[in-house]
Amino acid sequence: MNAIAMAHKLDTYGRLLRQIRNDLRRQHPDWVQPNGQCPVCDCYEARLLKLLDASIPEESDGNSAAMIFS
């Protein structure tokens, strides 16, 4: 995959992750702690990363879902 396509893919995955996190926080404000942290959101994010990591073929430079979303 060329650098431009990879950059677009990274941006798209990043946006998706932010959208999911924002939607979860809006739909479940009771999950958000007074300090702004959301452990349930963190758990869902970790599960999503694990599923995506298993479905994305590894590239020779070590790209994975965890790198995409960081």
PDB file with one MODEL, atoms N, CA, C and O in Angstrom:
MODEL        1
ATOM      1  N   MET A   1       0.856  -1.171   0.000  1.00  0.00           N
ATOM      2  CA  MET A   1       0.000   0.000   0.000  1.00  0.00           C
ATOM      3  C   MET A   1       0.903   1.236   0.000  1.00  0.00           C
ATOM      4  O   MET A   1       1.876   1.301   0.752  1.00  0.00           O
ATOM      5  N   ASN A   2       0.577   2.206  -0.842  1.00  0.00           N
ATOM      6  CA  ASN A   2       1.431   3.390  -0.905  1.00  0.00           C
ATOM      7  C   ASN A   2       1.183   4.306   0.282  1.00  0.00           C
ATOM      8  O   ASN A   2       0.201   4.154   1.008  1.00  0.00           O
ATOM      9  N   ALA A   3       2.081   5.252   0.466  1.00  0.00           N
ATOM     10  CA  ALA A   3       2.038   6.127   1.652  1.00  0.00           C
ATOM     11  C   ALA A   3       0.764   6.960   1.711  1.00  0.00           C
ATOM     12  O   ALA A   3       0.217   7.176   2.792  1.00  0.00           O
ATOM     13  N   ILE A   4       0.290   7.426   0.573  1.00  0.00           N
ATOM     14  CA  ILE A   4      -0.929   8.256   0.561  1.00  0.00           C
ATOM     15  C   ILE A   4      -2.139   7.424   0.955  1.00  0.00           C
ATOM     16  O   ILE A   4      -2.968   7.870   1.748  1.00  0.00           O
ATOM     17  N   ALA A   5      -2.246   6.222   0.410  1.00  0.00           N
ATOM     18  CA  ALA A   5      -3.370   5.348   0.761  1.00  0.00           C
ATOM     19  C   ALA A   5      -3.323   4.979   2.238  1.00  0.00           C
ATOM     20  O   ALA A   5      -4.360   4.945   2.901  1.00  0.00           O
ATOM     21  N   MET A   6      -2.119   4.700   2.763  1.00  0.00           N
ATOM     22  CA  MET A   6      -1.978   4.342   4.179  1.00  0.00           C
ATOM     23  C   MET A   6      -2.359   5.532   5.062  1.00  0.00           C
ATOM     24  O   MET A   6      -3.035   5.360   6.076  1.00  0.00           O
ATOM     25  N   ALA A   7      -1.930   6.735   4.680  1.00  0.00           N
ATOM     26  CA  ALA A   7      -2.270   7.925   5.473  1.00  0.00           C
ATOM     27  C   ALA A   7      -3.781   8.121   5.506  1.00  0.00           C
ATOM     28  O   ALA A   7      -4.339   8.454   6.551  1.00  0.00           O
ATOM     29  N   HIS A   8      -4.441   7.918   4.380  1.00  0.00           N
ATOM     30  CA  HIS A   8      -5.903   8.050   4.337  1.00  0.00           C
ATOM     31  C   HIS A   8      -6.551   6.986   5.217  1.00  0.00           C
ATOM     32  O   HIS A   8      -7.494   7.272   5.955  1.00  0.00           O
ATOM     33  N   LYS A   9      -6.044   5.769   5.137  1.00  0.00           N
ATOM     34  CA  LYS A   9      -6.590   4.678   5.947  1.00  0.00           C
ATOM     35  C   LYS A   9      -6.420   4.973   7.435  1.00  0.00           C
ATOM     36  O   LYS A   9      -7.336   4.744   8.225  1.00  0.00           O
ATOM     37  N   LEU A  10      -5.256   5.478   7.815  1.00  0.00           N
ATOM     38  CA  LEU A  10      -5.013   5.823   9.218  1.00  0.00           C
ATOM     39  C   LEU A  10      -5.966   6.909   9.675  1.00  0.00           C
ATOM     40  O   LEU A  10      -6.526   6.828  10.768  1.00  0.00           O
ATOM     41  N   ASP A  11      -6.154   7.929   8.841  1.00  0.00           N
ATOM     42  CA  ASP A  11      -7.047   9.030   9.183  1.00  0.00           C
ATOM     43  C   ASP A  11      -8.485   8.528   9.312  1.00  0.00           C
ATOM     44  O   ASP A  11      -9.206   8.930  10.226  1.00  0.00           O
ATOM     45  N   THR A  12      -8.898   7.660   8.407  1.00  0.00           N
ATOM     46  CA  THR A  12     -10.252   7.123   8.435  1.00  0.00           C
ATOM     47  C   THR A  12     -10.493   6.292   9.690  1.00  0.00           C
ATOM     48  O   THR A  12     -11.524   6.450  10.344  1.00  0.00           O
ATOM     49  N   TYR A  13      -9.555   5.407  10.036  1.00  0.00           N
ATOM     50  CA  TYR A  13      -9.692   4.598  11.241  1.00  0.00           C
ATOM     51  C   TYR A  13      -9.679   5.474  12.490  1.00  0.00           C
ATOM     52  O   TYR A  13     -10.435   5.228  13.430  1.00  0.00           O
ATOM     53  N   GLY A  14      -8.833   6.480  12.503  1.00  0.00           N
ATOM     54  CA  GLY A  14      -8.786   7.391  13.643  1.00  0.00           C
ATOM     55  C   GLY A  14     -10.097   8.121  13.842  1.00  0.00           C
ATOM     56  O   GLY A  14     -10.578   8.272  14.965  1.00  0.00           O
ATOM     57  N   ARG A  15     -10.671   8.573  12.730  1.00  0.00           N
ATOM     58  CA  ARG A  15     -11.972   9.254  12.810  1.00  0.00           C
ATOM     59  C   ARG A  15     -13.063   8.306  13.300  1.00  0.00           C
ATOM     60  O   ARG A  15     -13.907   8.683  14.113  1.00  0.00           O
ATOM     61  N   LEU A  16     -13.036   7.071  12.796  1.00  0.00           N
ATOM     62  CA  LEU A  16     -14.022   6.079  13.226  1.00  0.00           C
ATOM     63  C   LEU A  16     -13.927   5.835  14.730  1.00  0.00           C
ATOM     64  O   LEU A  16     -14.942   5.796  15.425  1.00  0.00           O
ATOM     65  N   LEU A  17     -12.728   5.674  15.215  1.00  0.00           N
ATOM     66  CA  LEU A  17     -12.538   5.434  16.645  1.00  0.00           C
ATOM     67  C   LEU A  17     -13.039   6.616  17.474  1.00  0.00           C
ATOM     68  O   LEU A  17     -13.722   6.424  18.481  1.00  0.00           O
ATOM     69  N   ARG A  18     -12.704   7.831  17.055  1.00  0.00           N
ATOM     70  CA  ARG A  18     -13.181   9.019  17.786  1.00  0.00           C
ATOM     71  C   ARG A  18     -14.699   9.103  17.760  1.00  0.00           C
ATOM     72  O   ARG A  18     -15.321   9.439  18.767  1.00  0.00           O
ATOM     73  N   GLN A  19     -15.302   8.796  16.602  1.00  0.00           N
ATOM     74  CA  GLN A  19     -16.761   8.849  16.484  1.00  0.00           C
ATOM     75  C   GLN A  19     -17.422   7.840  17.410  1.00  0.00           C
ATOM     76  O   GLN A  19     -18.402   8.159  18.084  1.00  0.00           O
ATOM     77  N   ILE A  20     -16.888   6.619  17.446  1.00  0.00           N
ATOM     78  CA  ILE A  20     -17.446   5.589  18.327  1.00  0.00           C
ATOM     79  C   ILE A  20     -17.327   6.023  19.781  1.00  0.00           C
ATOM     80  O   ILE A  20     -18.285   5.908  20.545  1.00  0.00           O
ATOM     81  N   ARG A  21     -16.162   6.518  20.163  1.00  0.00           N
ATOM     82  CA  ARG A  21     -15.948   6.961  21.542  1.00  0.00           C
ATOM     83  C   ARG A  21     -16.902   8.102  21.897  1.00  0.00           C
ATOM     84  O   ARG A  21     -17.526   8.082  22.958  1.00  0.00           O
ATOM     85  N   ASN A  22     -17.016   9.088  21.019  1.00  0.00           N
ATOM     86  CA  ASN A  22     -17.912  10.226  21.286  1.00  0.00           C
ATOM     87  C   ASN A  22     -19.364   9.774  21.385  1.00  0.00           C
ATOM     88  O   ASN A  22     -20.103  10.232  22.256  1.00  0.00           O
ATOM     89  N   ASP A  23     -19.769   8.879  20.495  1.00  0.00           N
ATOM     90  CA  ASP A  23     -21.158   8.383  20.527  1.00  0.00           C
ATOM     91  C   ASP A  23     -21.445   7.611  21.808  1.00  0.00           C
ATOM     92  O   ASP A  23     -22.505   7.776  22.413  1.00  0.00           O
ATOM     93  N   LEU A  24     -20.500   6.764  22.224  1.00  0.00           N
ATOM     94  CA  LEU A  24     -20.692   6.021  23.476  1.00  0.00           C
ATOM     95  C   LEU A  24     -20.824   6.976  24.662  1.00  0.00           C
ATOM     96  O   LEU A  24     -21.673   6.774  25.530  1.00  0.00           O
ATOM     97  N   ARG A  25     -20.000   7.998  24.701  1.00  0.00           N
ATOM     98  CA  ARG A  25     -20.050   8.954  25.815  1.00  0.00           C
ATOM     99  C   ARG A  25     -21.373   9.716  25.829  1.00  0.00           C
ATOM    100  O   ARG A  25     -21.922   9.992  26.896  1.00  0.00           O
ATOM    101  N   ARG A  26     -21.889  10.058  24.638  1.00  0.00           N
ATOM    102  CA  ARG A  26     -23.176  10.765  24.566  1.00  0.00           C
ATOM    103  C   ARG A  26     -24.341   9.848  24.951  1.00  0.00           C
ATOM    104  O   ARG A  26     -25.262  10.264  25.653  1.00  0.00           O
ATOM    105  N   GLN A  27     -24.290   8.609  24.488  1.00  0.00           N
ATOM    106  CA  GLN A  27     -25.384   7.679  24.745  1.00  0.00           C
ATOM    107  C   GLN A  27     -25.385   7.147  26.176  1.00  0.00           C
ATOM    108  O   GLN A  27     -26.429   6.754  26.698  1.00  0.00           O
ATOM    109  N   HIS A  28     -24.218   7.137  26.804  1.00  0.00           N
ATOM    110  CA  HIS A  28     -24.091   6.584  28.152  1.00  0.00           C
ATOM    111  C   HIS A  28     -23.294   7.531  29.058  1.00  0.00           C
ATOM    112  O   HIS A  28     -22.185   7.199  29.478  1.00  0.00           O
ATOM    113  N   PRO A  29     -23.852   8.706  29.358  1.00  0.00           N
ATOM    114  CA  PRO A  29     -23.112   9.650  30.201  1.00  0.00           C
ATOM    115  C   PRO A  29     -22.821   9.084  31.592  1.00  0.00           C
ATOM    116  O   PRO A  29     -21.908   9.549  32.275  1.00  0.00           O
ATOM    117  N   ASP A  30     -23.593   8.086  32.010  1.00  0.00           N
ATOM    118  CA  ASP A  30     -23.361   7.470  33.319  1.00  0.00           C
ATOM    119  C   ASP A  30     -22.057   6.680  33.347  1.00  0.00           C
ATOM    120  O   ASP A  30     -21.564   6.357  34.428  1.00  0.00           O
ATOM    121  N   TRP A  31     -21.489   6.362  32.190  1.00  0.00           N
ATOM    122  CA  TRP A  31     -20.217   5.652  32.128  1.00  0.00           C
ATOM    123  C   TRP A  31     -19.034   6.583  32.362  1.00  0.00           C
ATOM    124  O   TRP A  31     -17.940   6.129  32.698  1.00  0.00           O
ATOM    125  N   VAL A  32     -19.250   7.877  32.186  1.00  0.00           N
ATOM    126  CA  VAL A  32     -18.165   8.853  32.287  1.00  0.00           C
ATOM    127  C   VAL A  32     -17.982   9.249  33.749  1.00  0.00           C
ATOM    128  O   VAL A  32     -18.926   9.676  34.414  1.00  0.00           O
ATOM    129  N   GLN A  33     -16.762   9.102  34.232  1.00  0.00           N
ATOM    130  CA  GLN A  33     -16.448   9.432  35.623  1.00  0.00           C
ATOM    131  C   GLN A  33     -16.322  10.951  35.785  1.00  0.00           C
ATOM    132  O   GLN A  33     -16.148  11.664  34.797  1.00  0.00           O
ATOM    133  N   PRO A  34     -16.407  11.444  37.013  1.00  0.00           N
ATOM    134  CA  PRO A  34     -16.294  12.890  37.247  1.00  0.00           C
ATOM    135  C   PRO A  34     -14.999  13.502  36.691  1.00  0.00           C
ATOM    136  O   PRO A  34     -14.974  14.679  36.333  1.00  0.00           O
ATOM    137  N   ASN A  35     -13.927  12.704  36.620  1.00  0.00           N
ATOM    138  CA  ASN A  35     -12.661  13.237  36.102  1.00  0.00           C
ATOM    139  C   ASN A  35     -12.599  13.193  34.577  1.00  0.00           C
ATOM    140  O   ASN A  35     -11.578  13.555  33.993  1.00  0.00           O
ATOM    141  N   GLY A  36     -13.694  12.747  33.913  1.00  0.00           N
ATOM    142  CA  GLY A  36     -13.757  12.723  32.459  1.00  0.00           C
ATOM    143  C   GLY A  36     -13.328  11.407  31.835  1.00  0.00           C
ATOM    144  O   GLY A  36     -13.502  11.207  30.633  1.00  0.00           O
ATOM    145  N   GLN A  37     -12.775  10.517  32.624  1.00  0.00           N
ATOM    146  CA  GLN A  37     -12.362   9.226  32.084  1.00  0.00           C
ATOM    147  C   GLN A  37     -13.574   8.327  31.896  1.00  0.00           C
ATOM    148  O   GLN A  37     -14.598   8.485  32.561  1.00  0.00           O
ATOM    149  N   CYS A  38     -13.436   7.386  30.980  1.00  0.00           N
ATOM    150  CA  CYS A  38     -14.527   6.461  30.674  1.00  0.00           C
ATOM    151  C   CYS A  38     -13.953   5.058  30.534  1.00  0.00           C
ATOM    152  O   CYS A  38     -13.629   4.641  29.422  1.00  0.00           O
ATOM    153  N   PRO A  39     -13.819   4.323  31.629  1.00  0.00           N
ATOM    154  CA  PRO A  39     -13.254   2.973  31.560  1.00  0.00           C
ATOM    155  C   PRO A  39     -14.029   2.023  30.650  1.00  0.00           C
ATOM    156  O   PRO A  39     -13.427   1.165  30.003  1.00  0.00           O
ATOM    157  N   VAL A  40     -15.344   2.161  30.590  1.00  0.00           N
ATOM    158  CA  VAL A  40     -16.134   1.292  29.719  1.00  0.00           C
ATOM    159  C   VAL A  40     -15.785   1.588  28.254  1.00  0.00           C
ATOM    160  O   VAL A  40     -15.657   0.668  27.446  1.00  0.00           O
ATOM    161  N   CYS A  41     -15.634   2.865  27.918  1.00  0.00           N
ATOM    162  CA  CYS A  41     -15.223   3.243  26.561  1.00  0.00           C
ATOM    163  C   CYS A  41     -13.841   2.670  26.256  1.00  0.00           C
ATOM    164  O   CYS A  41     -13.596   2.177  25.155  1.00  0.00           O
ATOM    165  N   ASP A  42     -12.950   2.736  27.226  1.00  0.00           N
ATOM    166  CA  ASP A  42     -11.606   2.182  27.058  1.00  0.00           C
ATOM    167  C   ASP A  42     -11.670   0.683  26.778  1.00  0.00           C
ATOM    168  O   ASP A  42     -10.921   0.163  25.951  1.00  0.00           O
ATOM    169  N   CYS A  43     -12.568   0.001  27.472  1.00  0.00           N
ATOM    170  CA  CYS A  43     -12.735  -1.438  27.286  1.00  0.00           C
ATOM    171  C   CYS A  43     -13.247  -1.739  25.880  1.00  0.00           C
ATOM    172  O   CYS A  43     -12.730  -2.630  25.206  1.00  0.00           O
ATOM    173  N   TYR A  44     -14.264  -0.997  25.436  1.00  0.00           N
ATOM    174  CA  TYR A  44     -14.791  -1.192  24.089  1.00  0.00           C
ATOM    175  C   TYR A  44     -13.713  -0.904  23.046  1.00  0.00           C
ATOM    176  O   TYR A  44     -13.595  -1.628  22.057  1.00  0.00           O
ATOM    177  N   GLU A  45     -12.932   0.144  23.263  1.00  0.00           N
ATOM    178  CA  GLU A  45     -11.863   0.486  22.332  1.00  0.00           C
ATOM    179  C   GLU A  45     -10.831  -0.639  22.254  1.00  0.00           C
ATOM    180  O   GLU A  45     -10.385  -0.997  21.164  1.00  0.00           O
ATOM    181  N   ALA A  46     -10.457  -1.187  23.387  1.00  0.00           N
ATOM    182  CA  ALA A  46      -9.477  -2.277  23.409  1.00  0.00           C
ATOM    183  C   ALA A  46     -10.018  -3.510  22.675  1.00  0.00           C
ATOM    184  O   ALA A  46      -9.280  -4.181  21.954  1.00  0.00           O
ATOM    185  N   ARG A  47     -11.291  -3.797  22.862  1.00  0.00           N
ATOM    186  CA  ARG A  47     -11.904  -4.941  22.175  1.00  0.00           C
ATOM    187  C   ARG A  47     -11.934  -4.714  20.668  1.00  0.00           C
ATOM    188  O   ARG A  47     -11.649  -5.628  19.895  1.00  0.00           O
ATOM    189  N   LEU A  48     -12.279  -3.493  20.248  1.00  0.00           N
ATOM    190  CA  LEU A  48     -12.305  -3.166  18.833  1.00  0.00           C
ATOM    191  C   LEU A  48     -10.907  -3.288  18.232  1.00  0.00           C
ATOM    192  O   LEU A  48     -10.745  -3.852  17.150  1.00  0.00           O
ATOM    193  N   LEU A  49      -9.904  -2.766  18.921  1.00  0.00           N
ATOM    194  CA  LEU A  49      -8.530  -2.864  18.432  1.00  0.00           C
ATOM    195  C   LEU A  49      -8.100  -4.310  18.276  1.00  0.00           C
ATOM    196  O   LEU A  49      -7.437  -4.663  17.300  1.00  0.00           O
ATOM    197  N   LYS A  50      -8.473  -5.145  19.230  1.00  0.00           N
ATOM    198  CA  LYS A  50      -8.112  -6.562  19.164  1.00  0.00           C
ATOM    199  C   LYS A  50      -8.759  -7.226  17.957  1.00  0.00           C
ATOM    200  O   LYS A  50      -8.112  -7.996  17.248  1.00  0.00           O
ATOM    201  N   LEU A  51     -10.036  -6.930  17.722  1.00  0.00           N
ATOM    202  CA  LEU A  51     -10.725  -7.495  16.568  1.00  0.00           C
ATOM    203  C   LEU A  51     -10.133  -6.995  15.253  1.00  0.00           C
ATOM    204  O   LEU A  51      -9.929  -7.771  14.320  1.00  0.00           O
ATOM    205  N   LEU A  52      -9.864  -5.707  15.188  1.00  0.00           N
ATOM    206  CA  LEU A  52      -9.289  -5.148  13.968  1.00  0.00           C
ATOM    207  C   LEU A  52      -7.877  -5.661  13.736  1.00  0.00           C
ATOM    208  O   LEU A  52      -7.493  -5.942  12.601  1.00  0.00           O
ATOM    209  N   ASP A  53      -7.113  -5.781  14.798  1.00  0.00           N
ATOM    210  CA  ASP A  53      -5.740  -6.258  14.672  1.00  0.00           C
ATOM    211  C   ASP A  53      -5.724  -7.669  14.084  1.00  0.00           C
ATOM    212  O   ASP A  53      -4.841  -8.012  13.299  1.00  0.00           O
ATOM    213  N   ALA A  54      -6.696  -8.471  14.467  1.00  0.00           N
ATOM    214  CA  ALA A  54      -6.772  -9.837  13.953  1.00  0.00           C
ATOM    215  C   ALA A  54      -7.208  -9.861  12.487  1.00  0.00           C
ATOM    216  O   ALA A  54      -6.920 -10.820  11.771  1.00  0.00           O
ATOM    217  N   SER A  55      -7.900  -8.816  12.039  1.00  0.00           N
ATOM    218  CA  SER A  55      -8.428  -8.814  10.685  1.00  0.00           C
ATOM    219  C   SER A  55      -7.562  -8.057   9.683  1.00  0.00           C
ATOM    220  O   SER A  55      -7.761  -8.179   8.475  1.00  0.00           O
ATOM    221  N   ILE A  56      -6.608  -7.280  10.173  1.00  0.00           N
ATOM    222  CA  ILE A  56      -5.749  -6.503   9.279  1.00  0.00           C
ATOM    223  C   ILE A  56      -4.467  -7.274   9.025  1.00  0.00           C
ATOM    224  O   ILE A  56      -3.756  -7.612   9.971  1.00  0.00           O
ATOM    225  N   PRO A  57      -4.154  -7.562   7.752  1.00  0.00           N
ATOM    226  CA  PRO A  57      -2.907  -8.277   7.473  1.00  0.00           C
ATOM    227  C   PRO A  57      -1.711  -7.433   7.894  1.00  0.00           C
ATOM    228  O   PRO A  57      -1.670  -6.225   7.657  1.00  0.00           O
ATOM    229  N   GLU A  58      -0.748  -8.083   8.518  1.00  0.00           N
ATOM    230  CA  GLU A  58       0.448  -7.369   8.964  1.00  0.00           C
ATOM    231  C   GLU A  58       1.252  -6.925   7.769  1.00  0.00           C
ATOM    232  O   GLU A  58       1.407  -7.669   6.801  1.00  0.00           O
ATOM    233  N   GLU A  59       1.759  -5.726   7.835  1.00  0.00           N
ATOM    234  CA  GLU A  59       2.622  -5.190   6.795  1.00  0.00           C
ATOM    235  C   GLU A  59       4.061  -5.425   7.212  1.00  0.00           C
ATOM    236  O   GLU A  59       4.339  -5.663   8.387  1.00  0.00           O
ATOM    237  N   SER A  60       4.955  -5.361   6.280  1.00  0.00           N
ATOM    238  CA  SER A  60       6.352  -5.624   6.579  1.00  0.00           C
ATOM    239  C   SER A  60       6.941  -4.611   7.553  1.00  0.00           C
ATOM    240  O   SER A  60       7.919  -4.915   8.235  1.00  0.00           O
ATOM    241  N   ASP A  61       6.365  -3.413   7.630  1.00  0.00           N
ATOM    242  CA  ASP A  61       6.898  -2.401   8.541  1.00  0.00           C
ATOM    243  C   ASP A  61       6.243  -2.450   9.919  1.00  0.00           C
ATOM    244  O   ASP A  61       6.492  -1.573  10.746  1.00  0.00           O
ATOM    245  N   GLY A  62       5.401  -3.468  10.183  1.00  0.00           N
ATOM    246  CA  GLY A  62       4.832  -3.665  11.512  1.00  0.00           C
ATOM    247  C   GLY A  62       3.554  -2.915  11.786  1.00  0.00           C
ATOM    248  O   GLY A  62       3.155  -2.820  12.947  1.00  0.00           O
ATOM    249  N   ASN A  63       2.880  -2.371  10.770  1.00  0.00           N
ATOM    250  CA  ASN A  63       1.611  -1.673  11.006  1.00  0.00           C
ATOM    251  C   ASN A  63       0.586  -2.618  11.560  1.00  0.00           C
ATOM    252  O   ASN A  63       0.490  -3.762  11.118  1.00  0.00           O
ATOM    253  N   SER A  64      -0.185  -2.157  12.524  1.00  0.00           N
ATOM    254  CA  SER A  64      -1.266  -2.948  13.093  1.00  0.00           C
ATOM    255  C   SER A  64      -2.360  -2.000  13.512  1.00  0.00           C
ATOM    256  O   SER A  64      -2.195  -0.782  13.442  1.00  0.00           O
ATOM    257  N   ALA A  65      -3.481  -2.551  13.949  1.00  0.00           N
ATOM    258  CA  ALA A  65      -4.601  -1.704  14.372  1.00  0.00           C
ATOM    259  C   ALA A  65      -4.202  -0.815  15.526  1.00  0.00           C
ATOM    260  O   ALA A  65      -4.642   0.333  15.588  1.00  0.00           O
ATOM    261  N   ALA A  66      -3.388  -1.300  16.441  1.00  0.00           N
ATOM    262  CA  ALA A  66      -2.976  -0.487  17.579  1.00  0.00           C
ATOM    263  C   ALA A  66      -2.215   0.752  17.111  1.00  0.00           C
ATOM    264  O   ALA A  66      -2.367   1.830  17.686  1.00  0.00           O
ATOM    265  N   MET A  67      -1.401   0.600  16.075  1.00  0.00           N
ATOM    266  CA  MET A  67      -0.664   1.745  15.554  1.00  0.00           C
ATOM    267  C   MET A  67      -1.608   2.674  14.807  1.00  0.00           C
ATOM    268  O   MET A  67      -1.428   3.891  14.832  1.00  0.00           O
ATOM    269  N   ILE A  68      -2.611   2.114  14.144  1.00  0.00           N
ATOM    270  CA  ILE A  68      -3.554   2.922  13.391  1.00  0.00           C
ATOM    271  C   ILE A  68      -4.323   3.853  14.312  1.00  0.00           C
ATOM    272  O   ILE A  68      -4.564   5.009  13.966  1.00  0.00           O
ATOM    273  N   PHE A  69      -4.707   3.361  15.473  1.00  0.00           N
ATOM    274  CA  PHE A  69      -5.547   4.138  16.372  1.00  0.00           C
ATOM    275  C   PHE A  69      -4.778   4.972  17.371  1.00  0.00           C
ATOM    276  O   PHE A  69      -5.387   5.746  18.109  1.00  0.00           O
ATOM    277  N   SER A  70      -3.479   4.847  17.425  1.00  0.00           N
ATOM    278  CA  SER A  70      -2.743   5.631  18.415  1.00  0.00           C
ATOM    279  C   SER A  70      -2.423   7.004  17.916  1.00  0.00           C
ATOM    280  O   SER A  70      -1.805   7.793  18.632  1.00  0.00           O
TER     281      SER A  70
ENDMDL
END
